[in-house]
């Protein structure tokens, strides 16, 4: 019986040659890695039909190079959850964020459990827009890109109730003198993940701006996909 099973989530898989698959997985103990599943497209392969998007898996892999070789997969452990096109888009989006933002080969238990909890939430019920916004805020925090919700970045002062604040990427909120932006109360509520009642579009734009800064301005493929299908 093989040893050293790795719990992981499949983030993305693509064909390699006529019969093989390369998969990006997020493992509990090794972080994000790429694995080669030789012959996985062959119906006779023990991997055939198992490397499906958004699956939770248990695997064994070998190799000392950056590209590992998949040797075993626990087919009894596989789980999936896609309830509809909106959930499909959300999975695509979240997984692309994980692929783009995570460095390879660096384990992060806090991030693994954050992602695991998000998947389990999606498995239990359809993903709400609020769930996604909370995940985005938590993801930025865990990766070290967290938004400064504590002080006005212009002069490091406390937020004032009578002032409207704008968000500046990689800096934080500062007094804007505009009618559009966030109040001190809204900023505190976002910090505490208490998002009910906050304008959804305004909140979405805030997180898009913060995440785009982490991506160095590169557009996410999942956003383009969503625009095309016009769900």
C-alpha positions in Angstrom: 0.0 0.0 0.0 1.5 3.4 -0.9 2.3 5.9 1.7 2.5 9.7 2.1 -0.9 10.6 0.7 -1.3 14.3 0.1 -4.7 16.0 0.5 -5.1 18.6 -2.2 -7.4 20.5 -4.5 -7.2 20.5 -8.2 -6.9 24.1 -9.4 -6.4 23.6 -13.2 -5.7 20.8 -15.6 -4.5 20.9 -19.3 -3.7 18.3 -21.9 -0.1 17.4 -22.5 0.6 15.4 -25.7 -2.0 12.9 -26.8 -2.5 11.0 -23.6 -1.2 12.9 -20.6 -2.4 15.7 -18.4 -0.5 18.5 -16.4 -2.4 19.6 -13.3 -1.9 22.4 -10.9 -2.8 21.3 -7.4 -2.9 23.1 -4.1 -1.7 20.6 -1.4 -1.9 20.9 2.3 1.8 20.2 3.1 3.6 21.2 -0.1 1.7 24.3 -1.3 0.9 24.8 -5.0 2.7 22.4 -7.3 2.4 21.1 -10.9 2.1 17.3 -11.5 2.3 15.2 -14.7 -0.4 12.5 -14.9 1.0 10.2 -17.6 -1.6 8.5 -19.7 -4.5 10.1 -17.8 -6.5 10.6 -21.0 -6.4 6.9 -21.8 -9.7 5.2 -20.6 -7.6 2.4 -19.2 -5.5 4.7 -17.0 -6.1 4.6 -13.2 -6.2 8.5 -13.4 -8.8 8.6 -16.2 -11.8 10.7 -15.3 -10.4 11.7 -11.9 -8.5 15.0 -12.6 -11.7 17.1 -12.9 -11.9 20.8 -12.1 -12.6 21.9 -8.6 -12.1 18.4 -7.1 -10.8 17.6 -3.7 -8.3 14.7 -4.0 -5.8 12.6 -2.2 -2.7 11.8 -4.3 0.9 10.5 -4.2 3.5 12.0 -6.4 7.3 11.7 -6.9 10.1 13.7 -8.3 12.7 16.3 -7.3 12.2 18.8 -10.1 9.5 21.5 -10.2 7.3 19.2 -12.3 6.2 16.2 -10.2 4.9 12.8 -11.5 1.6 11.6 -10.2 1.8 7.9 -9.1 -1.4 7.2 -7.2 -4.8 8.8 -6.7 -7.5 7.8 -4.2 -10.6 7.6 -6.3 -12.8 7.0 -3.3 -11.9 10.5 -1.9 -12.8 12.6 -5.0 -15.6 15.2 -4.4 -17.1 17.8 -6.6 -19.6 20.6 -6.3 -20.9 22.7 -9.2 -24.5 23.8 -8.9 -24.9 26.1 -11.8 -23.2 28.6 -14.2 -22.7 31.2 -11.5 -21.0 28.8 -9.2 -18.9 27.5 -12.2 -17.7 31.1 -12.9 -16.9 31.6 -9.2 -14.8 28.4 -9.1 -13.0 29.4 -12.2 -12.4 32.9 -10.8 -11.2 31.8 -7.4 -9.0 29.0 -8.8 -7.4 31.5 -11.2 -6.7 33.8 -8.3 -5.0 30.9 -6.5 -2.9 30.0 -9.6 -1.9 33.6 -10.2 -1.2 34.8 -6.7 0.3 31.7 -5.0 4.1 31.1 -5.3 5.0 27.5 -6.1 6.2 25.1 -3.5 5.5 27.2 -0.4 3.0 25.5 2.0 0.5 27.8 3.7 -1.8 26.1 6.2 -3.9 29.2 6.8 -4.5 29.6 3.1 -5.2 25.9 2.6 -7.9 26.0 5.3 -9.3 29.2 3.9 -9.7 27.7 0.5 -11.0 24.4 2.0 -13.7 26.2 4.0 -14.7 28.1 0.9 -15.1 24.9 -1.1 -17.1 23.3 1.7 -19.4 26.3 1.9 -19.9 26.0 -1.9 -20.6 22.3 -1.5 -23.3 22.9 1.1 -25.0 25.7 -0.7 -24.8 28.0 -3.7 -22.1 30.6 -3.4 -23.4 34.1 -2.6 -21.7 37.3 -3.7 -21.1 38.1 -0.1 -19.3 34.8 0.4 -17.0 35.6 -2.5 -16.3 39.2 -1.3 -15.3 37.8 2.2 -13.1 35.2 0.6 -11.3 37.9 -1.5 -10.7 40.0 1.6 -9.4 37.0 3.5 -7.2 35.9 0.6 -5.5 39.3 0.4 -4.9 39.3 4.1 -3.4 35.8 4.2 -1.1 36.5 1.2 0.2 39.7 2.7 -1.7 42.1 0.4 -4.3 43.1 3.0 -6.1 46.4 2.8 -5.4 49.0 5.4 -8.8 49.4 7.1 -7.4 51.3 10.1 -6.1 54.8 9.1 -6.3 57.5 6.5 -3.2 57.0 4.5 -2.8 60.7 3.8 -1.7 61.5 7.3 -2.1 58.2 9.2 -5.1 59.7 11.1 -8.2 57.9 12.3 -11.2 57.8 10.0 -13.8 60.6 10.6 -17.5 60.0 10.5 -18.2 63.1 8.3 -15.6 62.2 5.6 -15.9 60.1 2.5 -12.9 58.0 1.7 -11.5 56.7 -1.6 -9.4 53.6 -2.0 -5.9 53.9 -3.6 -4.3 50.6 -4.7 -1.4 49.4 -2.5 -1.9 52.3 -0.1 -5.3 52.3 1.4 -8.2 54.7 2.0 -7.8 58.5 2.1 -10.1 61.4 2.3 -11.4 62.2 -1.1 -13.8 65.2 -0.8 -16.1 63.3 -3.2 -19.7 62.1 -2.9 -18.7 58.6 -4.0 -16.6 56.4 -1.8 -16.8 54.8 1.6 -17.8 56.2 5.0 -15.8 55.4 8.2 -18.6 53.0 9.3 -18.5 51.2 5.9 -14.8 50.7 6.1 -15.1 49.3 9.6 -17.8 46.9 8.5 -15.8 45.7 5.6 -12.8 45.1 8.0 -15.1 43.0 10.2 -16.6 41.2 7.2 -20.1 42.6 8.0 -21.0 43.4 4.5 -24.8 43.4 4.6 -26.2 46.7 3.4 -23.0 47.9 1.7 -23.5 48.7 -2.0 -22.6 45.5 -3.8 -21.2 47.2 -6.9 -19.1 49.6 -4.9 -17.7 46.7 -2.8 -17.0 44.6 -5.9 -15.1 47.5 -7.5 -13.0 47.9 -4.3 -11.9 44.3 -4.3 -11.3 44.2 -8.1 -9.0 47.3 -7.7 -7.1 45.7 -4.8 -6.7 42.4 -6.6 -5.7 43.9 -9.9 -2.9 45.7 -8.2 -1.6 42.3 -7.0 -1.8 41.0 -10.5 0.3 43.9 -11.9 -2.6 44.9 -14.1 -3.0 41.6 -15.9 -6.6 40.7 -16.8 -8.0 37.5 -15.4 -9.2 35.0 -18.0 -12.2 34.1 -15.9 -13.5 37.7 -16.0 -13.2 37.7 -19.8 -15.0 34.4 -19.9 -17.8 35.7 -17.8 -18.2 38.8 -20.0 -18.5 36.6 -23.1 -21.2 34.2 -21.8 -23.1 37.1 -20.2 -24.7 35.2 -17.4 
